[in-house]
């Protein structure tokens, strides 16, 4: 059996897939890859199905020793990966002989990298998903982030060989030196904020706080927006829900979000912008821009359609070399 051994601990390395759905009524977090489209692409590049378990890495990203030959792909954030000390490319299949050491030099752009292995990680599912639920301490690898000495078993592919190294284009990563624009919709409690405050909100420049995590982005601004709101019953929240806290701070929920929340849901970031949210690193500046629902739905459909076509084309190319 093949395996990956964790040699050096990363900041937060977890096993993830597309998420654990259909369990919200039980209060179970969806979890899953924060940058779902980058996760899907990593699997396509090694010929796996979309939802095959992979690793999500944050910087510092640790190092990994491969105890057998493997074909891998790295997508998402560019942490300047190296194999045995030599730089390797993102967004393409990489053949790693037995004994290869994968490490990462420094963060270039983005916040999360995805590491997929041909055949997939041999991780049992919990409630239909291999994703790690850090708060419940279950799922993934022992319900926690990977530690030095962990040996993650791999499913062996039916056939393994060197593959073409053509790079596949991916969505451009946010430039931390520029102010990013994140498009959004009005949330259910949008009207609780007056028109003047909404205008001010959409002109406001936010900065991603260092305490941000997989649950959500904590936002910082020069002048907090304090509004008077009546108490509300806890209501459903989603990935991309933008909540206003009583102290005037804002949080944008990500993959490990709770199923309900009691803070006003002022904005909602649509699916096509989730990858952008996922790759906003601490200190990055951005602002919101209102979109209408119909336009957002069209953008969602276009992103899903184009990315699915790209993944299908990549898989067909990979299978043609393995058949």
Residue pairs with C-beta under 8 A, 6 or more apart in sequence:
1 68
1 122
1 153
1 154
1 156
2 66
2 67
2 68
2 69
2 70
2 119
2 153
2 154
2 156
3 67
3 68
3 151
3 152
3 153
3 154
4 64
4 65
4 66
4 67
4 70
4 117
4 121
4 151
4 152
4 154
5 64
5 65
5 67
5 149
5 150
5 151
5 152
6 13
6 62
6 63
6 64
6 146
6 147
6 148
6 149
6 150
6 151
6 152
7 62
7 63
7 64
7 65
7 101
7 148
8 62
8 63
8 103
8 148
9 62
9 146
9 147
9 148
10 57
10 58
10 59
10 60
10 61
10 62
10 145
10 146
11 58
11 59
11 60
11 61
11 62
12 56
12 57
12 58
12 145
12 214
13 55
13 56
13 57
13 58
13 61
13 62
13 145
13 146
14 55
14 56
14 131
14 132
14 134
14 140
14 141
14 144
14 145
14 146
15 53
15 54
15 55
15 56
15 121
15 123
15 130
15 131
15 132
15 139
15 140
15 141
15 146
15 152
16 31
16 32
16 33
16 39
16 53
16 54
16 55
16 56
16 130
16 131
16 132
16 140
16 255
17 32
17 33
17 39
17 51
17 52
17 53
17 54
17 129
17 130
17 131
18 32
18 33
18 36
18 39
18 40
18 50
18 51
18 129
18 131
19 30
19 31
19 32
19 33
19 36
19 129
19 131
19 255
20 28
20 29
20 30
20 31
20 32
20 126
20 127
20 128
20 129
20 131
20 133
20 139
21 30
21 128
21 129
22 128
23 30
23 127
24 30
24 236
24 259
25 259
27 258
27 259
27 260
28 127
28 133
28 136
28 259
29 133
29 135
29 136
29 256
29 257
29 258
29 259
30 239
30 255
30 256
30 257
31 129
31 131
31 132
31 133
31 134
31 139
31 214
31 255
31 256
32 39
32 129
32 131
32 255
33 39
33 54
33 56
33 112
33 114
33 131
33 255
34 56
34 112
34 214
34 254
34 255
34 274
34 277
34 278
35 76
35 112
35 114
35 274
35 275
35 278
35 279
36 274
36 275
36 278
37 171
37 274
37 275
37 303
37 307
38 75
38 76
38 112
38 114
38 170
38 171
38 275
38 278
39 54
39 56
39 75
39 76
39 114
39 116
40 50
40 307
40 311
41 73
41 75
41 91
41 114
41 168
41 170
41 307
41 310
41 311
41 314
42 54
42 73
42 74
42 75
42 76
42 114
42 115
42 116
43 49
43 50
43 51
43 52
43 54
43 73
43 116
43 120
44 50
44 310
44 311
44 312
44 314
44 315
44 318
45 73
45 75
45 91
45 92
45 93
45 116
45 168
45 314
45 318
46 71
46 72
46 73
46 93
46 116
46 117
46 118
46 318
47 118
47 157
47 315
47 318
47 319
47 322
48 116
48 118
48 119
48 120
50 311
52 116
52 120
52 121
53 120
53 121
53 123
53 130
53 131
53 140
54 114
54 115
54 116
54 117
54 120
54 121
55 114
55 115
55 116
55 121
55 146
55 152
56 112
56 113
56 114
57 79
57 104
57 112
57 113
57 114
57 115
58 111
58 112
59 77
59 79
59 104
59 106
59 107
59 111
59 113
60 104
61 79
61 103
61 104
61 113
62 103
62 104
62 146
63 101
63 102
63 103
63 104
64 101
64 102
64 103
64 115
65 99
65 100
65 101
65 102
66 96
66 97
66 98
66 99
66 100
66 101
66 102
67 98
67 99
67 151
68 98
68 154
69 95
69 96
69 97
69 98
69 160
70 95
70 96
70 100
70 117
70 118
70 154
70 160
71 93
71 94
71 95
71 96
71 117
71 118
71 157
71 160
71 163
72 93
72 94
72 96
72 102
72 115
72 116
72 117
72 118
73 91
73 92
73 93
73 94
73 115
73 116
74 81
74 88
74 90
74 91
74 94
74 113
74 114
74 115
75 90
75 91
75 113
75 114
75 116
75 170
76 110
76 112
76 113
76 114
76 173
76 278
76 279
77 107
77 108
77 109
77 110
77 111
77 112
77 113
77 173
77 279
77 281
78 90
78 107
78 108
78 109
78 110
78 113
78 173
79 104
79 105
79 106
79 107
79 108
79 113
80 87
80 104
80 105
80 106
80 107
80 108
81 87
81 88
81 90
81 102
81 103
81 104
81 105
81 113
82 88
82 102
82 103
82 104
82 105
83 94
83 96
83 100
83 101
83 102
84 100
84 101
85 101
85 103
87 105
88 94
89 165
89 167
90 167
91 167
91 168
91 169
91 170
92 165
92 166
92 167
92 168
93 118
93 163
93 164
93 165
93 318
94 165
95 161
95 162
95 163
96 102
102 115
104 113
107 281
109 173
109 174
109 175
109 176
109 279
110 173
110 174
110 279
110 281
111 278
111 279
111 280
111 281
111 282
112 278
112 279
117 154
118 157
118 160
119 154
119 155
119 156
119 157
120 154
120 155
121 130
121 152
121 153
121 154
121 155
122 152
122 153
122 154
122 155
123 130
123 140
123 141
123 152
124 130
126 133
126 138
126 139
127 139
129 139
130 139
130 140
131 139
131 140
132 139
132 140
132 141
132 143
132 144
132 145
133 139
133 140
133 143
133 256
134 143
134 144
134 145
134 214
134 256
135 256
136 143
137 143
137 144
141 150
141 152
146 152
157 322
158 322
159 322
161 321
161 322
163 318
163 321
164 317
164 321
166 317
168 310
168 314
169 310
171 275
171 276
173 279
174 180
174 276
174 279
174 280
174 281
174 284
174 286
176 281
176 283
176 284
178 285
179 205
179 285
179 286
179 287
180 276
180 280
180 284
180 285
180 286
180 287
181 286
181 287
181 288
181 289
182 269
182 273
182 276
182 277
182 286
182 287
182 288
182 289
183 269
183 270
183 272
183 273
183 288
183 289
183 290
183 291
183 296
183 299
184 240
184 242
184 267
184 268
184 269
184 270
184 273
184 288
184 289
184 290
184 291
185 267
185 268
185 269
185 270
185 290
185 291
185 292
185 293
185 296
186 267
186 268
186 290
187 241
187 242
187 264
187 265
187 266
187 267
187 268
188 235
188 265
189 229
189 232
189 264
189 265
189 266
190 198
190 266
190 267
192 227
192 229
192 264
192 266
193 201
193 225
193 227
193 244
193 264
193 266
194 227
197 225
197 227
200 225
201 225
201 266
201 288
202 287
202 288
202 289
202 290
203 287
204 221
204 223
204 225
204 287
204 288
205 221
205 222
205 285
205 286
205 287
206 219
206 220
206 221
206 250
206 285
206 286
206 287
206 288
207 219
207 220
207 221
207 283
207 284
207 285
208 217
208 218
208 219
208 220
208 280
208 281
208 282
208 283
208 284
208 285
208 286
209 217
209 218
209 219
209 220
209 282
210 282
210 283
211 218
212 218
212 282
213 254
213 256
214 254
214 255
214 256
215 253
215 254
215 256
215 257
215 258
216 251
216 252
216 253
216 254
216 256
216 257
217 251
217 252
217 254
217 277
217 280
218 249
218 250
218 251
219 249
219 250
219 251
219 252
220 249
221 250
224 247
224 248
224 249
225 244
225 248
225 250
226 247
226 248
227 244
227 264
229 244
229 264
231 262
232 262
232 264
233 262
234 260
234 261
234 262
235 260
235 261
235 262
235 265
236 259
236 260
237 243
237 253
237 257
237 258
237 259
237 260
237 261
237 265
238 253
238 257
238 268
239 253
239 254
239 255
239 257
239 274
240 252
240 253
240 268
240 269
240 270
240 271
240 273
240 274
240 277
241 252
241 253
241 257
241 261
241 265
241 267
241 268
241 269
242 250
242 251
242 252
242 253
242 265
242 266
242 267
242 268
242 269
242 288
243 250
243 251
243 253
243 261
243 263
243 264
243 265
243 266
244 250
244 263
244 264
244 266
245 251
245 263
246 263
251 263
252 269
252 277
253 261
254 277
254 278
267 288
269 277
270 291
270 296
270 297
270 299
270 300
271 300
271 303
271 304
272 296
272 299
272 300
272 302
272 303
280 286
291 299
